[in-house]
Amino acid sequence: MMAPSDTHVYPVVWQDDHLVLIDQRQLPERYNIVSIRRCDDVVRSLRSGIVQGGSAMGLAAAYGLYLGATEIHTDDPIAFWERLEAIGDQFKQTRPDKAHLQWAVDRMLAVAHHSSDAIEVVRGQLLAEAQAMQAEDFSLCHAIGDYGIAVLPQSPDKLTLLTHCNHGALATSGYGTSLGIMRSLWQAGRLERIYAAETRPTFQGSRLTAWECVQEGIPVTVVTDSMAAHCMQRGLIHGVLAGADRIAANGDTLSKIGTYSLALVAKAHNIPFVVAASASTIDLMIASGEGMAIAEHPPEEIYELGDRVTSPNGAEFYNPASDVTPAGLITAIVTEKGAFASHQLERVSQL
């Protein structure tokens, strides 16, 4: 199946009575659509990587909870709630490191928990809540894009920016957080080019971010992760855009492995390093990055490239999914509520 003829990419779509997902594992070679009608299949889509990015995963889980609610056949409100809560826990365990996913599940469960209506009415309320979350996410990503423009250098007139991983349309409802800033700059005529770090070991930058840029006609240059310092040294980069899976109360940020390295290099070259994420990603219950768990992914992500094995038998592998960027390396954290310094995050929850 070919990519859509328009430039809008929507990775999670509710269509009549089922969920439609872009299979991100297949990009950029193939643009495949997956139709899902069962809760368990939504869980599998999150575990397998069909859906990637905290916001998109949260939306898929929200619709998955609605599907799960339609599969609970009981008139007993207590039994219904207990089963729905178990389904929510199942979704949370797919990626415990994704704060927005946890938040989305909790928001959906709160709808059912606080409702005194009949079960059939609650099911309708769950679908309406998932659809509302999707509309809100699209709106907040646009707000992040607009706030992000202000924290980047005002000269030159057109900027070249380096990105890592994918925090774009594919990772959200269709606009992006860090790539939402990129889109807003492009629409304002202030973006010259994106440098997309390939993002080893699964190449979200070269596969997904570059694909999004090509769809919209945004000039993009793919570089290996190890080229970032060289590009900055040569004056090719005016700013770095990163996303976040979870942000601690002090501003320490958990994100895709390699983000910390980019922040260090940006600091050394006096280049702004901007984190963009929804306010739901901020977890004030975690004081600092020391309290953040880091998942470890399968070793074959490192030593397998298609059918080719790139390392000898007997070698050992370490494959953390994320790293923590200390708050002191971050120029600004941009949310839908504005741009903040790391020490200002408690204000976000009050806005």
MARLOFI-582599 format. One line per 10 residues: number of its first residue (from 1); for each residue y, z negated, x negated of C-alpha. Coordinates in nm, 2 decimals, padded with zeros to 4 digits. Example, Ala and Ser with C-alpha at 12.3 -4.5 7.8 and 13.67 -1.06 7.14 Angstrom:
1) -00.45 -00.78 -01.23 ~ -00.11 -00.71 -01.37
This chain:
1) 00.00 00.00 00.00 ~ 00.34 00.09 -00.13 ~ 00.63 -00.15 -00.17 ~ 00.88 -00.16 00.12 ~ 01.14 00.11 00.13 ~ 01.42 -00.13 00.17 ~ 01.52 -00.38 -00.10 ~ 01.44 -00.70 00.09 ~ 01.12 -00.88 -00.01 ~ 00.98 -01.14 00.22
11) 00.67 -01.31 00.07 ~ 00.59 -01.52 00.38 ~ 00.63 -01.38 00.73 ~ 00.51 -01.51 01.07 ~ 00.42 -01.21 01.28 ~ 00.32 -01.26 01.64 ~ 00.02 -01.49 01.60 ~ -00.06 -01.47 01.23 ~ 00.08 -01.52 00.88 ~ 00.15 -01.22 00.66
21) 00.17 -01.27 00.28 ~ 00.24 -01.06 -00.02 ~ -00.05 -01.10 -00.27 ~ 00.15 -01.18 -00.58 ~ -00.16 -01.17 -00.80 ~ -00.16 -00.79 -00.75 ~ 00.19 -00.72 -00.85 ~ 00.32 -00.50 -01.01 ~ 00.02 -00.27 -01.00 ~ -00.04 -00.29 -00.63
31) 00.17 -00.41 -00.33 ~ -00.09 -00.56 -00.10 ~ -00.04 -00.75 00.22 ~ -00.28 -01.03 00.33 ~ -00.30 -01.13 00.70 ~ -00.41 -01.48 00.77 ~ -00.51 -01.65 01.10 ~ -00.70 -01.96 00.98 ~ -00.56 -02.28 00.82 ~ -00.83 -02.29 00.55
41) -00.73 -01.94 00.44 ~ -00.37 -02.06 00.39 ~ -00.50 -02.34 00.17 ~ -00.70 -02.08 -00.03 ~ -00.39 -01.86 -00.06 ~ -00.20 -02.15 -00.22 ~ -00.49 -02.24 -00.46 ~ -00.56 -01.88 -00.57 ~ -00.20 -01.78 -00.64 ~ -00.15 -01.53 -00.35
51) 00.16 -01.74 -00.28 ~ 00.37 -01.87 -00.58 ~ 00.69 -02.07 -00.60 ~ 00.76 -02.41 -00.44 ~ 00.97 -02.28 -00.15 ~ 00.73 -02.00 -00.05 ~ 00.44 -02.23 -00.09 ~ 00.61 -02.49 00.14 ~ 00.67 -02.22 00.40 ~ 00.31 -02.10 00.39
61) 00.19 -02.46 00.42 ~ 00.42 -02.52 00.72 ~ 00.28 -02.22 00.90 ~ -00.07 -02.33 00.79 ~ -00.02 -02.67 00.95 ~ 00.07 -02.49 01.27 ~ -00.25 -02.28 01.25 ~ -00.44 -02.60 01.18 ~ -00.29 -02.76 01.49 ~ -00.42 -02.47 01.70
71) -00.77 -02.53 01.56 ~ -00.78 -02.90 01.66 ~ -00.96 -02.91 01.99 ~ -00.89 -03.25 02.14 ~ -00.68 -03.41 02.42 ~ -00.66 -03.74 02.24 ~ -00.32 -03.77 02.07 ~ -00.45 -04.02 01.81 ~ -00.74 -03.80 01.71 ~ -00.50 -03.50 01.70
81) -00.26 -03.68 01.47 ~ -00.53 -03.81 01.23 ~ -00.68 -03.46 01.19 ~ -00.33 -03.30 01.14 ~ -00.25 -03.56 00.88 ~ -00.57 -03.48 00.69 ~ -00.48 -03.11 00.70 ~ -00.14 -03.20 00.56 ~ -00.30 -03.40 00.27 ~ -00.51 -03.10 00.20
91) -00.21 -02.88 00.16 ~ -00.03 -03.14 -00.06 ~ -00.33 -03.15 -00.30 ~ -00.31 -02.77 -00.36 ~ -00.01 -02.83 -00.59 ~ 00.10 -03.19 -00.62 ~ 00.37 -03.09 -00.88 ~ 00.56 -02.88 -00.62 ~ 00.82 -03.11 -00.47 ~ 00.93 -02.86 -00.21
101) 00.57 -02.81 -00.09 ~ 00.53 -03.19 -00.05 ~ 00.86 -03.21 00.14 ~ 00.77 -02.92 00.37 ~ 00.44 -03.08 00.47 ~ 00.61 -03.42 00.53 ~ 00.88 -03.25 00.75 ~ 00.61 -03.08 00.96 ~ 00.41 -03.40 01.00 ~ 00.72 -03.59 01.11
111) 00.76 -03.35 01.40 ~ 00.42 -03.43 01.53 ~ 00.44 -03.80 01.45 ~ 00.76 -03.86 01.63 ~ 00.69 -03.64 01.94 ~ 00.58 -03.80 02.26 ~ 00.50 -03.47 02.43 ~ 00.17 -03.32 02.52 ~ -00.04 -03.18 02.24 ~ 00.02 -02.82 02.35
121) 00.39 -02.88 02.34 ~ 00.37 -03.03 01.99 ~ 00.19 -02.72 01.87 ~ 00.49 -02.51 01.99 ~ 00.73 -02.76 01.82 ~ 00.54 -02.72 01.49 ~ 00.57 -02.34 01.50 ~ 00.94 -02.37 01.59 ~ 00.99 -02.61 01.30 ~ 00.82 -02.38 01.05
131) 01.04 -02.09 01.16 ~ 01.35 -02.31 01.14 ~ 01.26 -02.40 00.78 ~ 01.23 -02.04 00.69 ~ 01.57 -01.95 00.83 ~ 01.72 -02.25 00.66 ~ 01.57 -02.16 00.33 ~ 01.71 -01.81 00.34 ~ 02.06 -01.95 00.41 ~ 02.04 -02.22 00.14
141) 01.93 -01.97 -00.12 ~ 02.24 -01.76 -00.04 ~ 02.45 -02.08 -00.08 ~ 02.29 -02.16 -00.42 ~ 02.37 -01.80 -00.53 ~ 02.74 -01.84 -00.43 ~ 02.77 -02.19 -00.59 ~ 02.60 -02.07 -00.91 ~ 02.85 -01.80 -00.98 ~ 03.12 -02.06 -01.03
151) 02.93 -02.25 -01.31 ~ 02.86 -01.94 -01.52 ~ 03.11 -01.80 -01.78 ~ 03.40 -01.62 -01.62 ~ 03.42 -01.38 -01.90 ~ 03.32 -01.12 -01.98 ~ 03.36 -00.95 -01.65 ~ 02.99 -00.86 -01.64 ~ 02.73 -01.10 -01.76 ~ 02.38 -01.06 -01.92
161) 02.15 -01.35 -01.82 ~ 01.81 -01.46 -01.93 ~ 01.56 -01.58 -01.67 ~ 01.22 -01.75 -01.70 ~ 00.92 -01.74 -01.46 ~ 01.01 -01.62 -01.11 ~ 01.24 -01.82 -00.88 ~ 01.34 -01.52 -00.67 ~ 01.27 -01.36 -00.34 ~ 00.89 -01.39 -00.40
171) 00.92 -01.76 -00.47 ~ 01.13 -01.84 -00.16 ~ 01.20 -01.70 00.18 ~ 01.33 -01.37 00.04 ~ 01.65 -01.43 -00.18 ~ 01.57 -01.68 -00.45 ~ 01.72 -01.98 -00.62 ~ 01.79 -01.89 -00.99 ~ 01.75 -01.53 -00.90 ~ 01.96 -01.59 -00.59
181) 02.24 -01.65 -00.84 ~ 02.15 -01.32 -01.00 ~ 02.17 -01.14 -00.67 ~ 02.50 -01.29 -00.58 ~ 02.64 -01.19 -00.92 ~ 02.50 -00.84 -00.87 ~ 02.66 -00.81 -00.52 ~ 02.99 -00.93 -00.66 ~ 02.98 -00.66 -00.94 ~ 02.96 -00.93 -01.21
191) 02.61 -00.87 -01.35 ~ 02.54 -00.63 -01.63 ~ 02.17 -00.70 -01.69 ~ 01.89 -00.94 -01.66 ~ 01.66 -01.03 -01.96 ~ 01.33 -01.14 -01.81 ~ 01.12 -01.36 -02.04 ~ 00.76 -01.25 -01.97 ~ 00.65 -01.61 -01.91 ~ 00.31 -01.66 -02.07
201) 00.04 -01.72 -01.99 ~ 00.04 -01.55 -01.64 ~ 00.35 -01.33 -01.69 ~ 00.55 -01.42 -01.38 ~ 00.87 -01.30 -01.55 ~ 00.74 -00.95 -01.66 ~ 00.53 -00.90 -01.34 ~ 00.74 -01.06 -01.06 ~ 01.10 -01.10 -01.17 ~ 01.11 -00.75 -01.33
211) 00.95 -00.61 -01.02 ~ 01.21 -00.77 -00.79 ~ 01.49 -00.63 -01.02 ~ 01.34 -00.28 -01.01 ~ 01.32 -00.29 -00.63 ~ 01.69 -00.36 -00.61 ~ 01.81 -00.13 -00.89 ~ 01.92 -00.42 -01.11 ~ 01.90 -00.34 -01.48 ~ 01.62 -00.55 -01.63
221) 01.49 -00.58 -01.99 ~ 01.16 -00.76 -02.04 ~ 01.12 -00.97 -02.36 ~ 00.85 -01.18 -02.49 ~ 00.91 -01.56 -02.47 ~ 00.94 -01.58 -02.84 ~ 01.23 -01.33 -02.85 ~ 01.47 -01.56 -02.66 ~ 01.63 -01.72 -02.97 ~ 01.67 -01.38 -03.14
231) 01.85 -01.24 -02.83 ~ 02.08 -01.54 -02.81 ~ 02.15 -01.51 -03.19 ~ 02.25 -01.15 -03.15 ~ 02.49 -01.23 -02.87 ~ 02.29 -01.06 -02.59 ~ 02.28 -01.36 -02.36 ~ 02.57 -01.52 -02.17 ~ 02.37 -01.77 -01.98 ~ 02.02 -01.89 -01.89
241) 01.90 -01.93 -01.53 ~ 01.60 -02.15 -01.46 ~ 01.43 -02.29 -01.14 ~ 01.27 -02.63 -01.08 ~ 00.95 -02.77 -00.93 ~ 01.08 -03.13 -00.93 ~ 01.41 -03.29 -01.04 ~ 01.42 -03.67 -01.13 ~ 01.70 -03.90 -01.04 ~ 01.85 -03.87 -01.39
251) 01.84 -03.49 -01.38 ~ 01.53 -03.44 -01.59 ~ 01.37 -03.12 -01.46 ~ 01.01 -03.02 -01.43 ~ 00.96 -02.64 -01.44 ~ 00.74 -02.37 -01.57 ~ 00.61 -02.42 -01.92 ~ 00.85 -02.28 -02.17 ~ 01.16 -02.38 -01.98 ~ 01.23 -02.67 -02.22
261) 01.21 -02.44 -02.52 ~ 01.47 -02.21 -02.37 ~ 01.70 -02.51 -02.29 ~ 01.68 -02.62 -02.66 ~ 01.76 -02.28 -02.79 ~ 02.05 -02.23 -02.54 ~ 02.20 -02.56 -02.65 ~ 02.18 -02.45 -03.02 ~ 02.37 -02.14 -02.93 ~ 02.62 -02.31 -02.70
271) 02.50 -02.10 -02.40 ~ 02.51 -02.25 -02.05 ~ 02.17 -02.35 -01.92 ~ 02.17 -02.36 -01.53 ~ 01.90 -02.50 -01.31 ~ 01.89 -02.37 -00.95 ~ 01.68 -02.54 -00.68 ~ 01.70 -02.66 -00.32 ~ 01.81 -03.02 -00.27 ~ 01.46 -03.11 -00.14
281) 01.34 -03.06 -00.50 ~ 01.54 -03.37 -00.61 ~ 01.31 -03.67 -00.61 ~ 01.52 -03.99 -00.64 ~ 01.21 -04.20 -00.63 ~ 01.13 -04.07 -00.98 ~ 01.37 -04.22 -01.24 ~ 01.31 -03.97 -01.52 ~ 01.08 -03.70 -01.65 ~ 00.85 -03.97 -01.79
291) 00.73 -04.02 -01.43 ~ 00.64 -03.66 -01.37 ~ 00.27 -03.55 -01.37 ~ 00.20 -03.22 -01.54 ~ -00.09 -03.02 -01.42 ~ -00.32 -02.83 -01.66 ~ -00.43 -02.48 -01.57 ~ -00.76 -02.31 -01.67 ~ -00.79 -02.21 -02.03 ~ -00.89 -01.86 -01.95
301) -00.53 -01.79 -01.85 ~ -00.46 -01.80 -02.23 ~ -00.75 -01.62 -02.38 ~ -00.82 -01.35 -02.11 ~ -00.59 -01.04 -02.07 ~ -00.77 -00.84 -01.80 ~ -01.11 -00.76 -01.94 ~ -01.01 -00.84 -02.30 ~ -01.08 -01.17 -02.47 ~ -00.80 -01.25 -02.72
311) -00.94 -01.56 -02.90 ~ -01.27 -01.62 -03.09 ~ -01.55 -01.84 -02.96 ~ -01.51 -02.20 -03.08 ~ -01.13 -02.21 -03.04 ~ -00.99 -02.48 -02.81 ~ -00.71 -02.44 -02.56 ~ -00.43 -02.64 -02.41 ~ -00.26 -02.49 -02.10 ~ -00.01 -02.72 -01.93
321) 00.15 -02.56 -01.63 ~ 00.49 -02.71 -01.67 ~ 00.72 -02.90 -01.91 ~ 01.02 -03.13 -01.86 ~ 01.37 -03.03 -01.96 ~ 01.58 -03.34 -02.04 ~ 01.90 -03.37 -01.84 ~ 02.12 -03.36 -02.15 ~ 02.02 -03.00 -02.21 ~ 02.12 -02.89 -01.86
331) 02.48 -02.76 -01.80 ~ 02.46 -02.78 -01.42 ~ 02.21 -02.82 -01.14 ~ 02.29 -02.59 -00.85 ~ 02.18 -02.67 -00.50 ~ 02.28 -02.55 -00.15 ~ 02.51 -02.85 -00.14 ~ 02.70 -02.75 -00.46 ~ 02.68 -02.76 -00.84 ~ 02.63 -03.10 -01.00
341) 02.61 -03.26 -01.34 ~ 02.29 -03.45 -01.40 ~ 02.45 -03.79 -01.34 ~ 02.58 -03.69 -01.00 ~ 02.25 -03.62 -00.82 ~ 02.26 -03.93 -00.60 ~ 02.56 -03.77 -00.43 ~ 02.34 -03.48 -00.31 ~ 02.15 -03.70 -00.07 ~ 02.48 -03.82 00.08
351) 02.61 -03.48 00.16
